[in-house]
């Protein structure tokens, strides 16, 4: 899979997979990666590119999952958040 995308595409995937796109606009991402904004949007139309972004999000998130689950318990207990309890149990 590493050979499927160019270095610039991987750079864009890495940024797009960050929470809130690392605080960058699409124009800033394109500039940072070294492509036109229209090129970035063309990439985003591709299923394989979007799947790579999703896969990267999962890789970035999986390490934080224990912390997320721990915080859920705190919200249930401290905030009395019934919706969070229901989600946690599901």
C-alpha positions in Angstrom: 0.0 0.0 0.0 2.9 2.3 0.6 3.7 2.5 -3.1 0.1 3.3 -4.1 0.3 7.0 -3.2 3.0 9.6 -3.9 5.0 11.3 -1.1 2.8 14.4 -1.4 -0.4 12.3 -1.2 0.9 10.6 2.0 1.7 14.0 3.5 -1.9 15.1 2.7 -3.3 11.9 4.2 -1.3 12.4 7.4 -2.6 15.9 7.8 -6.2 15.1 6.9 -6.2 12.3 9.4 -5.4 14.6 12.3 -8.2 16.0 14.4 -9.7 19.0 12.7 -7.1 18.7 9.9 -4.5 19.9 12.4 -6.3 23.3 12.4 -5.5 23.9 8.7 -7.7 24.9 5.8 -7.6 22.9 2.6 -5.7 25.7 1.0 -3.1 25.6 3.8 -2.8 21.8 3.5 -2.3 22.0 -0.2 0.3 24.7 0.2 2.1 22.7 2.9 2.1 19.5 0.7 3.1 21.5 -2.4 0.1 21.0 -4.6 -2.7 23.2 -5.9 -5.9 23.1 -3.8 -7.8 21.7 -6.8 -5.3 18.8 -6.8 -6.1 18.1 -3.2 -9.8 18.1 -4.0 -9.3 15.7 -6.9 -7.5 13.3 -4.5 -10.4 13.6 -2.0 -12.8 12.4 -4.7 -11.0 9.1 -4.9 -12.2 6.2 -2.7 -8.8 4.8 -2.2 -7.5 8.1 -1.0 -10.4 8.5 1.4 -9.9 5.0 2.7 -6.3 5.7 3.4 -7.3 8.8 5.4 -9.8 6.6 7.4 -7.1 4.0 8.0 -4.7 6.6 9.2 -7.4 8.0 11.6 -7.9 4.5 13.0 -4.1 4.1 13.5 -3.9 7.4 15.2 -6.9 6.7 17.4 -6.3 3.1 18.5 -3.5 4.1 20.9 -5.7 6.6 22.6 -8.7 4.1 23.0 -7.9 3.1 26.6 -7.8 6.8 27.6 -11.1 7.5 25.8 -12.8 4.5 27.6 -11.4 5.7 30.9 -12.8 9.2 30.4 -16.2 7.8 29.5 -16.4 6.2 33.0 -15.5 9.6 34.5 -18.2 11.4 32.6 -20.8 8.8 33.6 -19.9 9.1 37.3 -19.1 12.8 37.6 -21.7 14.2 35.2 -24.4 11.6 35.7 -24.5 11.3 31.9 -27.1 8.6 31.1 -26.5 8.9 27.4 -22.8 8.2 27.9 -23.7 5.2 30.1 -25.9 3.8 27.4 -23.2 4.3 24.7 -20.6 2.7 27.0 -22.8 -0.4 27.6 -23.4 -0.8 23.9 
